């Protein structure tokens, strides 16, 4: 039951724990609105993706730090004071199964401190200190990496080292939802595999792209988060790869489509030397494999100034029988359908558009309980979108059902509703 509740809470709160990468300091540096790189903050558009792929560079003189006024600092802050109510069914108690619910404003809303940019041409960095949540929650380094771009003068060869988000079909760090995460990124129900794709990983990444990031790829070698400490030159390695190709169709109905494929394979130690009954980190051996395979299709419908963007994604996972003790070879699958609509023209620099969003999430276990269905609906009203700061009123509701995971074999449903102001400076 505790595992089921942890899953429900994780799915419900992962967006709060990981949303960070919205950096209006870039808009200040280049003297433009956030809408230059965002479909609607925080969702990147094609230009924003190309800027990120190029190592936070546009290929202009302003890329060089020496051309920026000494008073400029590439620092941004983000916080979201909000009311949230969460309700969970089939909680075990001495009186039998009960429904619990609570709501309110946190004692102190969490805040993120972000700094990113270029150290010199083709040398960039990102550092995110996240989770400043009083009274007793210290901040942690959610991201910290350095990137070398255009190795050998080619945009197809770039190198990143540190702690970073692997290249996913949809970024949980720039996801628009604040009450629900992408369910298929979470670990499989009951699994011992320490891989949560929503979490940043520690390792290295090679990536490349053509002009405008029409075609792009990324290959990462990381130690899966919560690495149990296998022996060898790289502890508990995970190799992850993702490639995308965009197409301009010339159609007024469907002007743009992007296709993507992803795959990963990881090796997890299953035997350890022990001391006092506890595993000794760094002694793990007898590695067994687990893998993920999937893809996505993203497109836009209608006028690019006021589009409906949609994405369909699917992922299949497989884990060796020895990975999770007492279980046979495990499989699971799932994905999502997401719609993001900007119903107001963004052509005017001072426009303050709306964003309406919806997402359906699904996870299917190959065997046993834990099938999941979730629905998220929300709207953002942008009060200000500019090079100095951005703010939006955010309203959202989400509901997720984890099937057969309650102590009595019934379903666990978690519903959350929130209203707040999302602010970045």
Residue pairs with C-beta under 8 A, 6 or more apart in sequence:
1 92
1 406
1 407
3 189
3 190
3 405
4 402
4 405
4 406
4 407
4 412
5 88
5 91
5 412
7 186
7 189
7 370
7 402
7 405
8 88
8 400
8 402
8 412
8 414
9 414
10 181
10 186
11 180
11 181
11 183
11 186
11 372
11 374
11 400
11 402
11 414
12 86
12 179
12 180
12 398
12 400
12 414
12 416
13 179
13 181
14 172
14 180
14 181
14 185
14 186
14 198
15 172
15 175
15 177
15 178
15 179
15 180
15 181
16 110
16 178
16 179
17 130
17 131
18 142
18 172
18 173
18 175
18 181
18 198
18 199
19 42
19 172
19 173
19 174
19 175
19 178
20 78
20 112
20 114
20 128
20 130
20 142
20 143
20 173
21 42
21 114
21 126
21 128
21 143
21 165
21 171
21 173
21 174
22 34
22 41
22 42
22 76
22 78
22 114
22 174
22 390
22 424
23 74
23 76
23 114
23 116
23 424
24 34
24 76
24 386
24 387
24 388
24 389
24 390
24 424
24 425
25 73
25 74
25 75
25 76
25 114
25 115
25 116
25 117
26 37
26 51
26 56
26 74
26 116
26 117
27 33
27 34
27 36
27 37
27 386
27 387
28 72
28 387
28 388
29 62
29 68
29 72
29 74
29 117
30 36
30 58
30 62
30 387
31 387
32 387
33 349
33 385
33 386
33 387
34 41
34 385
34 386
34 387
34 390
35 41
35 346
35 351
35 385
36 47
36 48
37 44
37 45
37 47
37 48
37 51
38 44
38 45
38 48
39 45
39 307
39 309
39 340
39 342
40 176
40 340
40 342
40 346
40 353
40 355
40 380
40 382
41 382
41 385
41 390
41 392
41 424
42 174
42 175
42 176
43 174
43 176
43 309
43 340
43 355
44 52
44 171
44 174
46 212
46 213
46 246
46 256
49 213
49 216
50 209
50 212
50 213
51 57
51 58
53 158
53 207
53 209
53 213
53 216
54 149
54 155
54 209
54 213
55 118
55 122
55 123
55 124
55 147
55 149
55 150
55 158
56 116
56 117
56 118
56 124
57 63
57 118
57 121
57 122
57 124
57 149
61 67
62 68
63 118
63 121
64 118
64 120
64 121
65 117
65 118
65 119
65 120
73 115
74 115
74 116
74 117
75 113
75 114
75 115
76 113
76 114
76 115
76 424
76 425
77 111
77 112
77 113
77 114
77 424
77 425
78 111
78 112
78 114
78 422
78 423
78 424
78 425
79 109
79 110
79 111
79 112
79 423
80 109
80 110
80 178
80 394
80 420
80 421
80 422
80 423
81 105
81 109
81 420
81 421
81 423
82 105
82 109
82 178
82 394
82 418
82 419
82 420
82 421
83 103
83 104
83 105
83 418
83 419
83 420
84 103
84 104
84 179
84 416
84 417
84 418
84 420
85 101
85 102
85 103
85 104
85 416
85 417
85 418
86 101
86 102
86 103
86 414
86 415
86 416
87 99
87 100
87 101
87 414
87 415
87 416
88 99
88 100
88 101
88 412
88 413
88 414
88 415
89 97
89 99
89 406
89 411
89 412
89 413
89 414
90 97
90 99
90 406
90 407
90 408
90 410
90 411
90 412
90 413
91 97
91 98
91 99
91 100
92 406
92 407
92 408
97 406
97 407
97 408
97 410
106 133
107 134
107 135
108 133
108 134
108 135
109 133
110 130
110 131
110 132
110 133
110 137
111 132
111 133
112 128
112 129
112 130
112 131
112 132
112 142
113 128
113 129
113 130
113 132
113 139
114 126
114 127
114 128
114 129
115 125
115 126
115 127
116 124
116 125
116 126
116 127
117 124
117 125
118 124
118 125
119 125
119 146
122 148
122 149
122 150
123 146
123 147
123 148
123 149
124 146
124 147
124 149
125 145
125 146
125 147
126 143
126 144
126 145
126 147
126 164
127 141
127 143
127 144
128 141
128 142
128 143
128 144
129 139
129 140
129 141
129 142
130 139
130 140
130 141
130 142
131 137
131 138
131 139
131 140
131 142
132 139
141 163
142 163
142 200
143 162
143 163
143 164
143 165
143 200
144 162
144 163
145 160
145 161
145 162
145 163
145 164
146 160
146 161
146 162
147 158
147 159
147 160
147 161
148 158
148 159
148 160
149 155
149 158
150 157
150 158
151 157
151 158
151 159
154 208
155 208
155 209
155 210
155 211
156 208
156 209
156 210
157 206
157 208
158 206
158 207
158 208
159 204
159 205
159 206
160 204
160 205
160 206
160 207
161 203
161 204
161 205
162 202
163 200
163 201
163 202
164 200
164 201
164 205
165 171
165 172
165 173
165 200
165 201
166 197
166 201
166 205
166 218
166 220
166 222
166 240
166 242
167 205
167 207
167 218
167 220
167 240
167 242
168 185
168 197
168 242
168 262
169 242
169 260
169 262
169 294
169 295
169 296
169 298
169 311
169 313
170 182
170 296
170 311
170 313
170 336
170 338
172 181
172 182
172 185
172 198
175 181
175 182
176 340
176 355
176 357
176 378
176 380
177 357
177 359
177 376
177 378
177 396
177 398
178 378
178 394
178 396
178 418
178 420
178 422
179 376
179 396
179 397
179 398
179 416
179 417
179 418
180 359
180 361
180 374
180 376
180 398
180 400
180 416
181 198
182 198
182 336
182 361
183 334
183 336
183 361
183 362
183 363
183 372
183 374
183 400
184 313
184 315
184 333
184 334
184 335
184 336
184 361
184 362
184 363
185 196
185 197
185 198
186 196
186 197
186 198
186 363
187 193
187 194
187 195
187 196
188 317
188 319
188 330
188 332
188 365
188 370
189 332
189 365
189 368
189 369
189 370
189 402
189 405
190 324
190 327
190 368
190 370
191 319
191 323
191 324
191 330
192 268
192 323
192 324
192 325
193 224
193 266
193 268
193 290
193 319
193 323
193 324
194 224
194 225
194 226
194 227
194 228
194 236
194 268
195 224
195 225
195 238
195 266
195 290
196 225
196 226
197 292
199 225
200 225
201 220
201 222
201 223
201 224
201 225
201 238
202 222
202 223
202 225
203 220
203 221
203 222
203 223
203 238
204 220
204 221
204 222
205 218
205 219
205 220
205 221
206 218
206 219
206 220
207 216
207 217
207 218
207 219
208 216
208 217
209 215
209 216
209 217
210 216
213 246
214 245
214 246
215 243
215 244
215 245
215 246
216 243
216 244
217 241
217 242
217 243
217 244
218 241
218 242
218 243
219 239
219 240
219 241
220 238
220 239
220 240
220 241
221 234
221 237
221 238
221 239
222 237
222 238
222 240
223 234
223 235
223 236
223 237
223 238
224 236
224 238
224 266
224 268
227 235
227 236
228 236
228 268
228 269
228 272
228 279
228 281
228 284
229 235
229 236
229 269
229 272
229 279
229 280
229 281
229 282
229 283
229 284
230 236
230 267
230 268
230 269
230 282
230 284
230 285
230 287
231 269
231 282
231 283
231 284
231 285
235 282
235 284
236 266
236 267
236 268
236 269
236 284
237 266
237 267
238 264
238 265
238 266
238 267
239 264
239 265
239 266
240 262
240 263
240 264
241 262
241 263
241 264
242 260
242 261
242 262
243 260
243 261
243 262
244 258
244 259
244 260
245 258
245 259
245 260
246 256
246 257
246 258
246 259
247 256
247 257
247 258
247 259
248 255
248 256
249 255
249 256
249 257
252 303
253 301
253 302
254 299
254 300
254 301
255 300
255 304
256 299
256 300
256 304
257 297
257 298
257 299
258 297
258 298
258 299
259 295
259 296
259 297
260 295
260 296
260 297
260 298
261 294
261 295
262 292
262 293
262 294
262 295
262 296
262 315
263 291
263 292
263 293
263 294
264 291
264 292
264 293
265 289
265 290
265 291
266 289
266 290
266 291
267 287
267 288
267 289
268 287
268 288
268 289
268 290
268 323
269 284
269 285
269 286
269 287
270 284
270 285
270 286
270 287
270 288
270 322
270 323
271 284
271 285
271 286
272 279
272 280
272 283
272 284
272 285
273 279
273 280
273 283
274 280
286 322
288 320
288 321
288 322
288 323
289 319
289 320
289 323
290 317
290 318
290 319
290 320
290 323
291 317
291 318
291 319
292 315
292 316
292 317
293 315
293 316
293 317
294 313
294 314
294 315
294 316
294 335
295 313
295 314
296 311
296 312
296 313
296 314
297 311
297 312
297 313
298 309
298 310
298 311
299 309
299 310
299 311
300 307
300 308
300 309
300 310
301 307
301 308
301 309
301 310
302 308
303 345
305 345
305 346
305 347
306 342
306 343
306 344
306 345
306 346
306 353
307 341
307 342
308 339
308 340
308 341
309 339
309 340
309 341
310 337
310 338
310 339
310 340
311 336
311 337
311 338
312 335
312 336
312 337
313 335
313 336
314 333
314 334
314 335
315 333
315 334
315 335
316 331
316 332
316 333
317 330
317 331
317 332
317 333
318 329
318 330
318 331
319 329
319 330
319 331
320 329
321 327
321 328
321 329
321 330
323 330
324 330
328 367
330 365
330 366
330 367
331 366
332 363
332 364
332 365
332 366
332 370
333 363
333 364
333 366
334 361
334 362
334 363
334 364
334 372
335 361
335 362
336 359
336 360
336 361
336 362
337 359
337 360
338 357
338 358
338 359
338 360
339 357
339 358
339 359
340 355
340 356
340 357
341 355
341 356
341 357
342 353
342 354
342 355
343 353
343 354
343 356
344 351
344 352
344 353
344 354
345 351
345 353
346 353
349 386
351 385
352 381
352 382
352 383
352 384
352 385
353 382
353 385
354 379
354 380
354 381
354 382
355 379
355 380
355 382
355 392
356 378
356 379
357 376
357 377
357 378
357 379
357 380
358 375
358 376
358 377
358 378
359 374
359 375
359 376
360 373
360 374
360 375
361 372
361 373
361 374
361 375
361 376
361 400
362 372
362 373
362 374
363 370
363 371
363 372
364 371
365 371
368 404
369 402
369 403
369 404
369 405
369 409
370 402
370 403
370 404
370 405
371 402
371 403
371 404
372 400
372 401
372 402
372 403
373 400
373 401
373 403
374 398
374 399
374 400
374 401
375 398
375 399
375 400
376 396
376 397
376 398
377 396
377 397
377 398
378 394
378 395
378 396
378 397
379 394
379 395
379 396
380 392
380 393
380 394
380 395
380 422
381 392
381 393
382 390
382 391
382 392
383 391
383 392
383 393
383 421
384 390
384 391
388 425
389 423
389 424
389 425
390 423
390 424
391 421
391 422
391 423
391 424
392 421
392 422
393 419
393 420
393 421
393 422
394 418
394 419
394 420
394 421
394 422
395 418
395 419
396 417
396 418
396 419
397 415
397 416
397 417
397 418
398 415
398 416
398 417
399 413
399 414
399 415
399 416
400 413
400 414
400 415
401 411
401 412
401 413
402 411
402 412
402 413
402 414
403 411
404 410
404 411
405 411
405 412
406 412
